[in-house]
Every structure is written in structure tokens, then in C-alpha cells.
């Protein structure tokens, strides 16, 4: 069976301390996602938000993240996971444990998909997750470690077996996968797979402006047909 991450069952709750150009850029980029975003424009407002609400991740620059962490420690409160904005990373990362599983650095250039992957990895405690999007074509991309599928920058909602089928086929576009291949990858019965593959097909059509990624080869199985109009 294919090993892949599973997205959380609810939308991540994210606090953005948007007091720098870098964090404001991240805030604007994440507005298009389904995340529950709360913004604070000062250190004091961020402290108040952390006291009142539980957050799955906090996005801030390094000085703000360090101050918020120290405040949490001094008041014996849990330290939230931080996604550190890039403005002042070059010579100050030693002041914050960026390699720790509960903290990540925003990579440049900014990529909404990668940031969504980083936030999901923080939320799920996936300390070694690779959150670099893997393109299928110029529109569809995957982050297998987090179980995420994107059409453009939009997160595509898929069930676990559907993600497993897509990720397996995306590794070899055009290859015909038999139903036995699919049963091994998902652990599902063939009868159940018919329904799951059909739902995967319809979901991808919906999120790709009508392109049918799943080709059925009668008597053999299915194959992934990338959209040549959106070649990477």
C-alpha cells in the first residue's frame, strides 16, 4: 500500500503577525486558501490572540517569533509552531531552532502551495515532510508527504484512496495501471475502487476546467493523461 500523508480533517487555524512586508505578502497569498486566518498587526495584538485562541501555526518574522516564544515560555504556556518569514533570515536563524519539528522557515520565492504544505506539516507534526510541490503538468501538482493535491494554487479535496491512486499514476503519466495495481496501492476491493476512481475523475474534471485526467483502457485498467495545454 502506498505510504502518504493525510491532510487534517479540518481547516488549519493560522495567526499571521503582519507587521512586515514579508508577512503581509504571505497574508495576501494565503487569503485565497481555505485556511482560517487571524491577523495581528502588533506584538501586543499577537500576544492577546495567542492567549484567547488556539492556533495550529503562527507566521511571523524572526524577532516577533522569538518574543512570542519567550512570552509563552515565561508564562508556562505551550509554544505554538512557527513559520518564520524570510525578511531577516540570512544571519539570525541561529537564534531560533528552525530545524525543530515545531518550526519551519518560509522558502523563497514565496509559493502558496509550499506554505500550505508547511502549515499542514506543522499541524500534523510531520517534522521531516518534504513540502516542495511536485508538478504533474502546468496546472496539477502534488505534495505527497502531506497528502496534498493542487490545481493551480487551489487545494483539491480528495479521499485517501483517491490520493493514493493519483500519486501512483502521477509518477508515470501515460502508463496503464491494472486494477490489481490499484488494489495493492490502496487496499480497497475492486468493487470499491470503481466508485473511488470515478469520484477522482469527476473531482479532477471539476477543478481543472473540464480536463479528464483519467483514461480508462478497456480490459486493462486506467492511465493518467496530463493536459498538454498545461505542460510544465
DRENLOZA-981776 format. One record per residue: residue number from 1; z, x, y of N, C-alpha, C in turn. Coordinates in pm, whole numbers. Layout:
N
PT     n      n_z      n_x      n_y     ca_z     ca_x     ca_y      c_z      c_x      c_y
PT   NUM        Z        X        Y        Z        X        Y        Z        X        Y
...
This chain:
232
PT     n      n_z      n_x      n_y     ca_z     ca_x     ca_y      c_z      c_x      c_y
PT     1        0       85     -119        0        0        0        0       88      124
PT     2      -77       50      224      -85      129      347       48      127      420
PT     3       92      245      465      214      255      543      179      251      691
PT     4      230      152      764      204      143      906      321       76      974
PT     5      333      102     1103      443       43     1178      422     -106     1200
PT     6      530     -173     1233      524     -316     1263      571     -339     1406
PT     7      492     -410     1485      537     -441     1621      663     -525     1617
PT     8      746     -519     1720      866     -603     1724      829     -751     1727
PT     9      924     -834     1687      898     -977     1676      903    -1049     1811
PT    10      941     -978     1916      944    -1038     2050      890     -938     2151
PT    11      860     -988     2269      809     -900     2375      918     -804     2422
PT    12      886     -676     2439      985     -580     2489     1033     -617     2629
PT    13     1161     -593     2654     1220     -613     2787     1230     -477     2855
PT    14     1161     -460     2965     1146     -329     3028     1192     -335     3174
PT    15     1276     -240     3213     1316     -223     3352     1236     -108     3411
PT    16     1168     -133     3523     1093      -30     3593     1160       -3     3728
PT    17     1202      121     3747     1259      161     3877     1141      212     3959
PT    18     1082      120     4037      955      152     4104      978      208     4244
PT    19     1047      322     4248     1077      385     4377      992      508     4405
PT    20      891      534     4322      799      645     4345      657      596     4322
PT    21      559      675     4367      419      637     4346      386      629     4197
PT    22      444      722     4118      416      723     3975      467      597     3906
PT    23      592      559     3935      646      441     3868      580      313     3919
PT    24      537      312     4046      465      194     4096      330      180     4026
PT    25      264      292     3997      138      287     3924      159      231     3783
PT    26      267      275     3720      297      224     3585      329       76     3591
PT    27      408       36     3691      441     -107     3708      313     -190     3718
PT    28      220     -146     3802       97     -222     3822       15     -229     3694
PT    29       12     -119     3619      -65     -116     3495       -7     -210     3390
PT    30      125     -216     3382      190     -297     3278      195     -445     3313
PT    31      160     -482     3436      160     -623     3475       64     -704     3388
PT    32      -39     -639     3334     -139     -711     3255      -97     -728     3110
PT    33       17     -673     3071       62     -683     2932      154     -804     2917
PT    34      193     -829     2793      282     -943     2765      429     -905     2771
PT    35      460     -786     2820      600     -742     2826      679     -819     2932
PT    36      810     -828     2910      899     -889     3008      945     -778     3102
PT    37      887     -774     3223      914     -666     3317     1015     -709     3421
PT    38     1111     -621     3448     1204     -640     3560     1195     -516     3647
PT    39     1183     -533     3778     1165     -420     3868     1288     -401     3957
PT    40     1319     -276     3984     1426     -241     4078     1373     -131     4168
PT    41     1387     -150     4300     1327      -52     4392     1427       51     4443
PT    42     1550       44     4397     1651      144     4436     1737      177     4315
PT    43     1809      289     4326     1902      329     4221     2011      225     4203
PT    44     2062      171     4314     2170       71     4308     2123      -57     4238
PT    45     2001     -100     4270     1947     -220     4206     1926     -198     4056
PT    46     1885      -77     4020     1867      -46     3878     2000      -49     3804
PT    47     2106        8     3865     2239        5     3803     2286     -139     3781
PT    48     2263     -223     3879     2305     -363     3868     2228     -432     3755
PT    49     2097     -407     3747     2016     -468     3642     2061     -423     3503
PT    50     2097     -295     3491     2142     -243     3362     2277     -301     3322
PT    51     2361     -331     3421     2491     -392     3391     2475     -537     3346
PT    52     2378     -605     3404     2366     -750     3382     2277     -786     3262
PT    53     2180     -700     3230     2082     -737     3129     2064     -623     3028
PT    54     2022     -660     2907     1990     -562     2805     1841     -532     2812
PT    55     1805     -404     2813     1665     -363     2822     1629     -277     2702
PT    56     1506     -292     2654     1459     -211     2541     1412      -75     2587
PT    57     1374      -63     2714     1330       65     2770     1344       60     2922
PT    58     1367      177     2980     1374      190     3126     1270      295     3167
PT    59     1185      259     3263     1085      353     3315     1131      401     3451
PT    60     1144      532     3466     1195      588     3592     1149      732     3603
PT    61     1160      788     3726     1133      930     3739     1256     1007     3688
PT    62     1243     1138     3678     1347     1217     3614     1481     1211     3688
PT    63     1486     1229     3821     1617     1222     3888     1685     1085     3869
PT    64     1608      978     3879     1666      844     3863     1714      824     3720
PT    65     1632      864     3623     1672      850     3483     1800      929     3454
PT    66     1808     1050     3508     1927     1132     3487     2051     1066     3548
PT    67     2037     1011     3669     2150      945     3736     2193      820     3659
PT    68     2097      743     3610     2130      621     3534     2196      656     3402
PT    69     2147      762     3339     2209      806     3214     2352      849     3238
PT    70     2375      930     3341     2510      979     3370     2605      865     3404
PT    71     2553      763     3476     2636      648     3511     2676      570     3386
PT    72     2582      555     3294     2612      485     3169     2717      559     3088
PT    73     2702      692     3080     2799      773     3004     2937      766     3068
PT    74     2943      775     3201     3073      776     3269     3146      643     3255
PT    75     3074      534     3233     3137      402     3218     3139      358     3071
PT    76     3113      455     2982     3117      430     2837     3025      314     2795
PT    77     2908      306     2862     2809      206     2825     2697      273     2748
PT    78     2625      197     2663     2513      257     2589     2407      313     2684
PT    79     2353      427     2649     2244      487     2729     2114      424     2682
PT    80     2041      358     2773     1916      295     2731     1809      399     2703
PT    81     1707      366     2624     1595      459     2605     1510      467     2731
PT    82     1472      588     2768     1398      609     2892     1255      653     2864
PT    83     1161      602     2944     1025      653     2951     1013      720     3088
PT    84     1002      853     3088     1013      930     3211      876      940     3278
PT    85      869      898     3405      743      901     3480      704     1044     3514
PT    86      575     1070     3536      524     1207     3536      531     1284     3665
PT    87      576     1227     3775      560     1295     3903      628     1432     3910
PT    88      743     1446     3848      816     1572     3865      849     1635     3729
PT    89      753     1635     3639      782     1684     3505      764     1835     3490
PT    90      687     1898     3577      644     2033     3545      758     2132     3522
PT    91      863     2126     3602      966     2229     3589     1105     2172     3570
PT    92     1117     2039     3549     1250     1982     3542     1282     1915     3409
PT    93     1191     1921     3313     1214     1847     3189     1333     1901     3110
PT    94     1373     2023     3137     1487     2077     3065     1617     2005     3096
PT    95     1621     1932     3208     1743     1862     3248     1763     1732     3171
PT    96     1662     1691     3094     1672     1564     3022     1621     1585     2880
PT    97     1687     1529     2780     1647     1553     2640     1521     1475     2604
PT    98     1406     1520     2654     1282     1445     2634     1239     1441     2488
PT    99     1282     1536     2406     1244     1536     2265     1331     1443     2182
PT   100     1437     1391     2242     1526     1299     2171     1453     1171     2138
PT   101     1485     1108     2025     1413      989     1981     1425      874     2079
PT   102     1529      877     2165     1550      764     2255     1483      784     2390
PT   103     1408      891     2407     1346      916     2536     1206      974     2514
PT   104     1112      932     2600      975      982     2592      923     1012     2732
PT   105      820     1095     2738      756     1128     2864      623     1055     2874
PT   106      594     1002     2992      464      940     3015      359     1050     3023
PT   107      255     1039     2941      150     1141     2942       44     1108     3046
PT   108      -19     1213     3095     -129     1197     3189     -261     1218     3117
PT   109     -370     1149     3156     -372     1043     3257     -307      916     3203
PT   110     -266      828     3293     -200      705     3251     -294      622     3165
PT   111     -240      570     3055     -316      484     2964     -224      369     2925
PT   112     -262      246     2962     -177      130     2934     -145      119     2786
PT   113     -246      143     2701     -224      131     2556     -119      230     2508
PT   114     -128      353     2555      -32      455     2513      108      422     2563
PT   115      119      370     2686      251      333     2737      310      217     2658
PT   116      226      118     2622      273        9     2537      320       65     2402
PT   117      245      160     2347      286      224     2222      418      297     2236
PT   118      436      371     2347      561      443     2370      679      347     2380
PT   119      661      236     2451      770      139     2467      804       75     2333
PT   120      704       41     2254      731      -15     2121      802       88     2033
PT   121      759      215     2043      824      320     1963      970      334     2003
PT   122     1001      329     2133     1140      335     2178     1219      216     2126
PT   123     1158       99     2135     1226      -25     2095     1258      -25     1946
PT   124     1166       32     1866     1181       30     1720     1249      156     1666
PT   125     1279      253     1756     1342      376     1709     1250      465     1629
PT   126     1119      461     1658     1021      543     1586     1007      676     1658
PT   127     1099      769     1629     1106      892     1708      986      982     1690
PT   128      916      974     1578      803     1064     1555      669      992     1564
PT   129      669      872     1618      546      794     1623      442      860     1712
PT   130      317      865     1663      205      911     1743      150      789     1817
PT   131      155      790     1950      113      673     2027      -21      695     2096
PT   132      -97      793     2051     -230      815     2107     -326      710     2048
PT   133     -391      627     2133     -484      526     2079     -601      590     2005
PT   134     -636      532     1892     -749      580     1813     -864      481     1828
PT   135     -975      522     1890    -1085      427     1915    -1159      389     1787
PT   136    -1191      261     1774    -1279      212     1667    -1421      207     1723
PT   137    -1434      148     1841    -1556      157     1921    -1510      161     2067
PT   138    -1599      135     2160    -1560      145     2300    -1469       34     2347
PT   139    -1441      -64     2261    -1354     -176     2300    -1229     -182     2213
PT   140    -1243     -170     2083    -1132     -185     1990    -1065      -50     1965
PT   141     -931      -47     1967     -858       76     1939     -727       42     1868
PT   142     -669      143     1802     -550      123     1719     -445      228     1750
PT   143     -318      190     1734     -208      287     1726     -137      257     1593
PT   144     -182      317     1483     -132      281     1351       19      299     1334
PT   145       76      407     1392      219      432     1373      305      318     1424
PT   146      257      247     1525      332      134     1582      275        0     1538
PT   147      168        1     1458      108     -123     1413       43     -202     1525
PT   148      -15     -132     1625      -72     -200     1741     -224     -194     1738
PT   149     -287     -305     1776     -432     -315     1784     -466     -367     1924
PT   150     -562     -302     1991     -600     -340     2126     -749     -373     2132
PT   151     -781     -473     2214     -919     -497     2259     -919     -465     2407
PT   152     -983     -357     2445     -965     -306     2581     -820     -263     2595
PT   153     -749     -320     2694     -605     -291     2708     -520     -411     2666
PT   154     -583     -511     2604     -511     -631     2561     -463     -615     2417
PT   155     -335     -640     2396     -277     -631     2262     -325     -749     2178
PT   156     -379     -720     2059     -432     -824     1970     -323     -863     1871
PT   157     -282     -990     1865     -175    -1031     1774     -227    -1049     1631
PT   158     -182     -961     1541     -223     -967     1402     -101     -964     1311
PT   159     -112    -1027     1195       -7    -1019     1094      -17     -886     1022
PT   160       90     -848      951       97     -715      889      -20     -689      795
PT   161      -52     -784      706     -161     -763      611     -294     -749      684
PT   162     -311     -826      792     -435     -817      870     -448     -679      936
PT   163     -337     -628      988     -340     -494     1048     -373     -389      943
PT   164     -316     -404      824     -341     -307      717     -488     -305      679
PT   165     -549     -423      669     -692     -432      635     -775     -366      744
PT   166     -746     -397      870     -824     -343      981     -809     -192      991
PT   167     -688     -142      980     -665        3      993     -735       78      879
PT   168     -731       23      759     -800       87      647     -951       92      672
PT   169    -1009      -20      714    -1154      -24      735    -1196       59      855
PT   170    -1109       66      958    -1144      141     1079    -1160      290     1051
PT   171    -1097      338      944    -1110      480      909    -1251      511      856
PT   172    -1323      408      808    -1458      428      754    -1547      309      789
PT   173    -1585      295      917    -1671      183      955    -1800      183      874
PT   174    -1841       64      830    -1963       51      751    -1942       62      601
PT   175    -1832      122      560    -1805      133      416    -1764       -4      362
PT   176    -1812      -36      241    -1775     -161      178    -1645     -142      101
PT   177    -1544     -221      136    -1416     -218       66    -1410     -338      -28
PT   178    -1379     -310     -153    -1372     -418     -253    -1243     -496     -235
PT   179    -1237     -612     -298    -1114     -691     -292    -1000     -619     -362
PT   180    -1032     -536     -461     -928     -455     -525     -871     -353     -427
PT   181     -959     -293     -345     -912     -201     -241     -814     -272     -147
PT   182     -852     -392     -108     -770     -468      -13     -637     -510      -75
PT   183     -640     -549     -202     -516     -587     -271     -421     -468     -277
PT   184     -476     -349     -306     -392     -229     -313     -333     -195     -176
PT   185     -412     -212      -70     -367     -176       65     -261     -271      118
PT   186     -268     -398       78     -181     -499      139      -73     -553       46
PT   187      -95     -541      -86        0     -601     -180      -18     -750     -194
PT   188     -125     -806     -136     -150     -951     -142     -237     -985     -262
PT   189     -230    -1109     -305     -321    -1157     -408     -458    -1178     -347
PT   190     -560    -1185     -432     -694    -1205     -379     -706    -1340     -310
PT   191     -641    -1442     -364     -647    -1574     -302     -588    -1570     -161
PT   192     -474    -1500     -145     -412    -1489      -13     -499    -1406       82
PT   193     -567    -1306       28     -649    -1219      111     -764    -1294      176
PT   194     -821    -1392      105     -932    -1468      163     -890    -1528      297
PT   195     -772    -1589      300     -723    -1651      423     -691    -1548      530
PT   196     -632    -1434      490     -594    -1332      587     -716    -1265      648
PT   197     -818    -1237      566     -939    -1176      619    -1011    -1273      712
PT   198    -1012    -1401      677    -1075    -1499      765    -1003    -1507      899
PT   199     -868    -1504      897     -793    -1509     1022     -817    -1383     1103
PT   200     -823    -1267     1035     -853    -1141     1104     -990    -1150     1172
PT   201    -1088    -1200     1100    -1223    -1214     1157    -1220    -1302     1282
PT   202    -1157    -1418     1272    -1157    -1512     1384    -1080    -1456     1504
PT   203     -970    -1385     1478     -892    -1327     1588     -972    -1219     1661
PT   204    -1041    -1133     1585    -1120    -1027     1647    -1238    -1086     1725
PT   205    -1298    -1193     1674    -1406    -1260     1748    -1352    -1313     1881
PT   206    -1234    -1373     1876    -1174    -1430     1997    -1146    -1323     2102
PT   207    -1097    -1206     2057    -1055    -1101     2151    -1167    -1002     2183
PT   208    -1286    -1024     2129    -1397     -930     2154    -1520    -1002     2208
PT   209    -1499    -1115     2272    -1609    -1190     2335    -1719    -1225     2236
PT   210    -1678    -1257     2112    -1773    -1312     2017    -1826    -1217     1913
PT   211    -1794    -1087     1921    -1848     -995     1820    -1773    -1012     1687
PT   212    -1850    -1025     1578    -1792    -1039     1444    -1782     -900     1381
PT   213    -1661     -846     1377    -1640     -712     1322    -1642     -709     1169
PT   214    -1617     -822     1105    -1602     -824      959    -1728     -877      894
PT   215    -1797     -791      818    -1917     -832      745    -1879     -855      599
PT   216    -1918     -968      545    -1894     -999      403    -2017     -963      323
PT   217    -1999     -879      222    -2108     -838      134    -2087     -911        2
PT   218    -2170    -1011      -23    -2151    -1100     -137    -2141    -1022     -269
PT   219    -2037    -1054     -343    -2018     -993     -474    -1957     -854     -469
PT   220    -1933     -800     -348    -1880     -664     -339    -1750     -658     -259
PT   221    -1750     -708     -135    -1629     -701      -55    -1661     -720       92
PT   222    -1593     -644      178    -1614     -657      322    -1627     -518      385
PT   223    -1686     -515      504    -1702     -389      577    -1678     -415      725
PT   224    -1642     -309      795    -1620     -318      938    -1748     -279     1010
PT   225    -1800     -370     1094    -1919     -343     1173    -1880     -330     1319
PT   226    -1885     -207     1370    -1848     -186     1510    -1956     -244     1599
PT   227    -1918     -272     1723    -2010     -326     1822    -2084     -209     1887
PT   228    -2213     -193     1856    -2287      -79     1908    -2303      -83     2059
PT   229    -2286     -202     2119    -2290     -210     2266    -2167     -144     2328
PT   230    -2063     -122     2244    -1940      -61     2294    -1910       65     2213
PT   231    -2012      147     2191    -1990      271     2118    -1901      363     2199
PT   232    -1808      435     2131    -1717      524     2205    -1791      641     2267
